[in-house]
Amino acid sequence: MTITRIIPEVRSNNLAETRDFYTGILGLVIDMEEGDFLMMSSPANTSAQLIVNDNGHVGLPPGFAVDVGNTQQLQQIYQSVIDRGLPIVEPLADKPWGIRRFSVIDPTGVRVTVISHIDPSQTV
């Protein structure tokens, strides 16, 4: 299995201040901003990313994302999670920004969102 990156996610009740901190102090750049969701990266290493949201995942615990590189691996992992009876808290779905993902709760109660990029013409 190939993990291409792991993306930490932080929660913020003040996205403007959080954005200013990470861009103004640490020099991250905004890759995506949709409503109360930010994805930032290092301009020197675009795979060094950080997700910030405003607790918009109502009822879901904090967590992080794991990019597995391709949809075949994502499907295998999803099936493994189902076969083991692990708690899926966000079902497998395509997102309009070009990823396919699902979220599972790990044994410590952390939400792990497993993702892969998709071609916009692909669908689940």
Beta strands, then each sheet from edge to edge (+ up, - down):
strand 1: 5-11
strand 2: 29-34
strand 3: 37-41
strand 4: 49-53
strand 5: 63-67
strand 6: 88-95
strand 7: 99-105
strand 8: 111-117
sheet 1: 2+ 3- 4+ 1+ 5- 8- 7+ 6-
end
